Amino acid sequence: MGDFDGIRNYIQKRVKELSERTVEISELSGKIAEFANNLKKDKDLIFLTDNGKIIGIIIPRDDDTNYSILAESVENMLIAKEVQKRAKNYDPEKNIDWENIKENYGL
């Protein structure tokens, strides 16, 4: 499991904590109308899961709070992916001592 997988699992766990409404994908068939009505009434997220892993999230269209949380989570995942990509080329031998940088720039 790579670093990105760990971050994805953390975000899935954190997002799942925001709602008790999780639905296994196998339960979705035939119940979509019920879920849609509950979504209108309760204004709560519905997490679609497959074997306990979140594969999708249904959000009420006027739920700005959850959109913000999910947008932040996606942003964190994208940052983590970029960090992981850049870390592939990391060489600790090329590190520059902070004291040398301060001295060179008169800090």
N, C-alpha and C positions, 0 to 999 in steps of 0.2 A: 504494500500500500504506500503510495507516494504522499508527500506532504499535502498536496492538493486534496487528496481523498480525505485526509484527516480534517481539513478545514471544511470540506463539503459535509462530512458527517456531523461536525460541530454545529454548522449552520442549520442542517436538517433537524437536529435535536432541539436547537434553540427555537426555531420556527414552530416546531410541533408543540412546544411548551405553551405557545400562545393560544392554542385552542384544543379543546377536548374532542373536536369534531374530526375524526379520521375515518375514512371509509376505504375498505379494501376494494381494489379495482373489480374483483369478482362480484362484489355486492352492488356495483353501480348499475349493471344491466337491469332494466326494468324499474329502477327507482329514481331515475333522473328527474322526473316531474316532482317527486317528493322532496328531493334535495333542492331543486330550484325554488319551490315554495318556501322551504325552511330558510333558504338564503335570503329571500325577500323579507321574511318575517323577523328572523333572528339577527340578520346582519353580521353573522359570524363566518369566519373562514371555514372551508371544507377542504381537508387534506386528503388527497387520493393516494393510497399506498398500495404497494405490491410486495407481499411478503414482509410487511413492516417497514419498508423504505418508501419515503415520500417520492412520488413520481409526478405529482401535479398538485396545484392549489387552485381552488375556485374562490374568487374574491368578489364580494358585492361591488358593483361598479362605483358606488359613491363612498367607498371605505378608504378615505385618504390616509388614515393612520396605518392600516395594514399595507397599503401601497408603499408608504414611506419605509416601513420596516423591510419589506421585500426588496425594494430598490437598494437599500443599504446593504442587504445581504448579497445581492447580485454584484454590487460594486466591490464588496469585500472578496467575493470569489474571483472576480476579474483581477483584482490587485494580487491576490494569492497566486493566481496562475502566472501573472507577469513576473512575480518574485521567483517562482519556481523556474521559469524559463531562463531568467538572468542568472540564477544560482548555478546552472549547469556549467557556466564558464568561469565560476569563481575559483580563484587561485590564491590561497592565503599567503603564498610567497610574495605576491605583488602588493601586499598591504603596505601602506605608508604610515609611519608612526605619527600620531597626533602631535606630539611635542615637536617633531621636525616641521610639520605644516605650520604650527603657530610661529615657530622661529623664522621660517622662510617668508611668512607674510606679516611679520611684526605684530602678531596677536598677543 
